[in-house]
Amino acid sequence: MPEDLFGMPAAEFKPRMKKNNQFALAALLASLTCFATSPAQALTEKEASAINKTIIEAPAADLPIKAAEMVKQAAKKEKEAVAVAVVRAAIAKKPASAVPVVSSVVKAAPATALAVVAAATKLAPDQMEAIAVAAALAAPELADKIVAAIAEVFPKAEERVAKAVMLAVPQSQAKIRQRTSGHPEASSGETYGTPSGTRIDGSAFPATLPPVGYASPAQPH
């Protein structure tokens, strides 16, 4: 039987490589769990391990469905923590699954949207606009808060994320303008009005001004 460079029969090498890849993924997921912060109910090590194991063993094509099922089955007090853990695990397994997984999880449990998009964009920042749009379409009533949640993680990306979400969910424009107007660092040449409302940090905006029309966003660079 032919041998590879490591002196191992070729027939044994591929299965061992696959097993080693699974171990590496499990180690990555364990590290993500260790650094995870759970805003609602913290998961036990056993619960987190069970989530990671389920995601590792699930076919990549089934990740969105499996993620939504796990979140639906979670107890109400643990739903947000489970949603974040599931999304982290899915993205670690297959980064390209970030958008469909976020969409399915937010549809299954809209209240988890803010924590989910924050976790997802940290792991897949190159997909943040698509993640924001997916979450906003799944929970349109939370579109402005979804933009704010991502802006807290990536303040400089707030304007482009806001534009993407406003195009996808037009009814969210007024609320999003209220939030983005309180963050001049997010603007790059485009002027928003200064409506009343609450900034992300909880402070109040100045007196109410008439609504300002939102200009068509510039084409992506």
LODO-971630 format. One record per residue (C-alpha): residue number from 1; residue in one letter; z, y, x. Coordinates in nm, 2 decimals. Example, Ala and Ser with C-alpha at 12.3 -4.5 7.8 and 13.67 -1.06 7.14 Angstrom:
REM residues 2
(1,a,(0.78,-0.45,1.23))
(2,s,(0.71,-0.11,1.37))
//
This chain:
REM residues 221
(1,m,(0.00,0.00,0.00))
(2,p,(-0.09,0.34,0.15))
(3,e,(0.19,0.57,0.26))
(4,d,(0.21,0.94,0.25))
(5,l,(0.34,1.17,0.53))
(6,f,(0.70,1.10,0.45))
(7,g,(0.66,0.73,0.49))
(8,m,(0.70,0.67,0.12))
(9,p,(0.46,0.45,-0.08))
(10,a,(0.21,0.68,-0.26))
(11,a,(0.28,0.52,-0.59))
(12,e,(0.65,0.62,-0.57))
(13,f,(0.59,0.98,-0.44))
(14,k,(0.46,1.14,-0.76))
(15,p,(0.74,1.01,-0.99))
(16,r,(0.99,1.13,-0.74))
(17,m,(0.82,1.47,-0.72))
(18,k,(0.84,1.50,-1.10))
(19,k,(1.21,1.41,-1.09))
(20,n,(1.28,1.66,-0.81))
(21,n,(1.11,1.93,-1.01))
(22,q,(1.33,1.85,-1.31))
(23,f,(1.64,1.87,-1.09))
(24,a,(1.52,2.21,-0.96))
(25,l,(1.46,2.34,-1.31))
(26,a,(1.80,2.21,-1.42))
(27,a,(1.96,2.39,-1.12))
(28,l,(1.78,2.72,-1.21))
(29,l,(1.89,2.69,-1.58))
(30,a,(2.25,2.62,-1.47))
(31,s,(2.25,2.94,-1.25))
(32,l,(2.11,3.14,-1.54))
(33,t,(2.39,3.01,-1.76))
(34,c,(2.65,3.11,-1.50))
(35,f,(2.54,3.47,-1.50))
(36,a,(2.48,3.49,-1.87))
(37,t,(2.68,3.74,-2.07))
(38,s,(2.72,3.64,-2.43))
(39,p,(2.78,3.94,-2.66))
(40,a,(2.90,3.73,-2.95))
(41,q,(3.05,3.39,-2.90))
(42,a,(3.05,3.24,-2.54))
(43,l,(2.91,2.89,-2.51))
(44,t,(3.10,2.62,-2.35))
(45,e,(2.96,2.46,-2.04))
(46,k,(2.89,2.15,-2.24))
(47,e,(2.70,2.34,-2.51))
(48,a,(2.50,2.53,-2.25))
(49,s,(2.41,2.21,-2.07))
(50,a,(2.30,2.05,-2.40))
(51,i,(2.07,2.35,-2.46))
(52,n,(1.92,2.33,-2.12))
(53,k,(1.87,1.95,-2.14))
(54,t,(1.69,1.99,-2.47))
(55,i,(1.46,2.26,-2.34))
(56,i,(1.38,2.07,-2.02))
(57,e,(1.29,1.76,-2.21))
(58,a,(1.08,1.94,-2.48))
(59,p,(0.70,1.95,-2.44))
(60,a,(0.59,2.30,-2.33))
(61,a,(0.38,2.34,-2.64))
(62,d,(0.68,2.27,-2.86))
(63,l,(0.91,2.53,-2.71))
(64,p,(0.88,2.80,-2.98))
(65,i,(0.94,2.55,-3.26))
(66,k,(1.23,2.38,-3.07))
(67,a,(1.39,2.71,-2.98))
(68,a,(1.38,2.83,-3.34))
(69,e,(1.53,2.50,-3.47))
(70,m,(1.82,2.52,-3.22))
(71,v,(1.90,2.88,-3.32))
(72,k,(1.88,2.80,-3.69))
(73,q,(2.12,2.50,-3.65))
(74,a,(2.38,2.71,-3.45))
(75,a,(2.69,2.83,-3.61))
(76,k,(2.68,3.20,-3.72))
(77,k,(2.93,3.31,-3.46))
(78,e,(2.73,3.13,-3.18))
(79,k,(2.38,3.22,-3.30))
(80,e,(2.33,3.51,-3.06))
(81,a,(2.46,3.32,-2.76))
(82,v,(2.25,3.02,-2.85))
(83,a,(1.94,3.24,-2.89))
(84,v,(1.98,3.40,-2.55))
(85,a,(2.05,3.07,-2.38))
(86,v,(1.74,2.91,-2.55))
(87,v,(1.52,3.20,-2.46))
(88,r,(1.64,3.20,-2.09))
(89,a,(1.59,2.82,-2.06))
(90,a,(1.24,2.83,-2.22))
(91,i,(1.12,3.12,-1.99))
(92,a,(1.26,2.94,-1.69))
(93,k,(1.07,2.63,-1.78))
(94,k,(0.75,2.80,-1.87))
(95,p,(0.72,3.18,-1.82))
(96,a,(0.41,3.19,-2.04))
(97,s,(0.62,3.08,-2.33))
(98,a,(0.82,3.41,-2.34))
(99,v,(0.63,3.58,-2.62))
(100,p,(0.59,3.30,-2.86))
(101,v,(0.95,3.18,-2.80))
(102,v,(1.09,3.53,-2.86))
(103,s,(0.88,3.56,-3.18))
(104,s,(1.00,3.23,-3.32))
(105,v,(1.37,3.29,-3.23))
(106,v,(1.38,3.65,-3.38))
(107,k,(1.21,3.52,-3.70))
(108,a,(1.47,3.25,-3.72))
(109,a,(1.76,3.49,-3.66))
(110,p,(1.67,3.86,-3.67))
(111,a,(2.02,3.97,-3.58))
(112,t,(1.98,3.82,-3.24))
(113,a,(1.67,4.04,-3.16))
(114,l,(1.83,4.29,-2.93))
(115,a,(2.01,4.04,-2.71))
(116,v,(1.70,3.82,-2.70))
(117,v,(1.46,4.09,-2.59))
(118,a,(1.70,4.22,-2.33))
(119,a,(1.73,3.87,-2.18))
(120,a,(1.36,3.79,-2.21))
(121,t,(1.24,4.11,-2.04))
(122,k,(1.48,4.06,-1.75))
(123,l,(1.32,3.72,-1.68))
(124,a,(0.96,3.83,-1.76))
(125,p,(0.94,4.20,-1.70))
(126,d,(0.56,4.18,-1.67))
(127,q,(0.55,4.08,-2.04))
(128,m,(0.79,4.34,-2.17))
(129,e,(0.55,4.52,-2.40))
(130,a,(0.42,4.19,-2.55))
(131,i,(0.78,4.07,-2.59))
(132,a,(0.88,4.40,-2.76))
(133,v,(0.58,4.38,-3.00))
(134,a,(0.65,4.01,-3.08))
(135,a,(1.01,4.09,-3.16))
(136,a,(0.93,4.40,-3.36))
(137,l,(0.67,4.21,-3.57))
(138,a,(0.93,3.94,-3.64))
(139,a,(1.20,4.20,-3.73))
(140,p,(1.02,4.53,-3.82))
(141,e,(1.34,4.68,-3.95))
(142,l,(1.48,4.66,-3.60))
(143,a,(1.18,4.79,-3.41))
(144,d,(1.34,5.11,-3.29))
(145,k,(1.65,4.92,-3.17))
(146,i,(1.43,4.67,-2.99))
(147,v,(1.27,4.95,-2.80))
(148,a,(1.61,5.09,-2.72))
(149,a,(1.74,4.75,-2.60))
(150,i,(1.45,4.72,-2.35))
(151,a,(1.49,5.08,-2.24))
(152,e,(1.85,5.01,-2.15))
(153,v,(1.72,4.75,-1.91))
(154,f,(1.41,4.93,-1.79))
(155,p,(1.45,5.30,-1.87))
(156,k,(1.12,5.41,-1.71))
(157,a,(0.93,5.17,-1.93))
(158,e,(1.06,5.31,-2.25))
(159,e,(0.75,5.53,-2.33))
(160,r,(0.49,5.25,-2.29))
(161,v,(0.71,5.00,-2.48))
(162,a,(0.76,5.26,-2.76))
(163,k,(0.39,5.32,-2.78))
(164,a,(0.31,4.95,-2.80))
(165,v,(0.57,4.89,-3.08))
(166,m,(0.46,5.20,-3.28))
(167,l,(0.10,5.08,-3.28))
(168,a,(0.21,4.73,-3.39))
(169,v,(0.47,4.85,-3.64))
(170,p,(0.35,5.19,-3.77))
(171,q,(0.64,5.23,-4.01))
(172,s,(0.88,5.24,-3.71))
(173,q,(0.73,5.56,-3.56))
(174,a,(0.98,5.81,-3.70))
(175,k,(1.29,5.61,-3.58))
(176,i,(1.14,5.54,-3.24))
(177,r,(1.05,5.91,-3.19))
(178,q,(1.41,6.00,-3.27))
(179,r,(1.53,5.77,-2.99))
(180,t,(1.27,5.84,-2.73))
(181,s,(1.31,6.22,-2.77))
(182,g,(1.66,6.18,-2.63))
(183,h,(1.53,6.03,-2.30))
(184,p,(1.31,6.28,-2.11))
(185,e,(1.29,6.05,-1.82))
(186,a,(1.08,5.82,-2.04))
(187,s,(0.81,6.08,-2.10))
(188,s,(0.51,6.14,-1.88))
(189,g,(0.33,6.44,-2.02))
(190,e,(0.35,6.36,-2.39))
(191,t,(0.58,6.57,-2.60))
(192,y,(0.79,6.44,-2.89))
(193,g,(0.99,6.64,-3.14))
(194,t,(1.36,6.66,-3.13))
(195,p,(1.47,6.51,-3.47))
(196,s,(1.83,6.44,-3.57))
(197,g,(1.98,6.10,-3.53))
(198,t,(2.16,5.91,-3.27))
(199,r,(2.07,5.85,-2.91))
(200,i,(2.10,5.51,-2.75))
(201,d,(2.43,5.62,-2.58))
(202,g,(2.57,5.71,-2.93))
(203,s,(2.56,6.09,-2.88))
(204,a,(2.42,6.31,-3.16))
(205,f,(2.08,6.48,-3.14))
(206,p,(2.06,6.86,-3.20))
(207,a,(1.99,7.00,-3.55))
(208,t,(1.71,6.85,-3.76))
(209,l,(1.36,6.97,-3.70))
(210,p,(1.05,6.89,-3.92))
(211,p,(0.89,6.56,-3.83))
(212,v,(0.64,6.58,-3.56))
(213,g,(0.32,6.39,-3.58))
(214,y,(0.27,6.12,-3.31))
(215,a,(-0.04,6.16,-3.11))
(216,s,(-0.26,5.86,-3.04))
(217,p,(-0.14,5.69,-2.73))
(218,a,(-0.34,5.71,-2.41))
(219,q,(-0.53,5.41,-2.30))
(220,p,(-0.34,5.18,-2.06))
(221,h,(-0.41,5.25,-1.70))
//
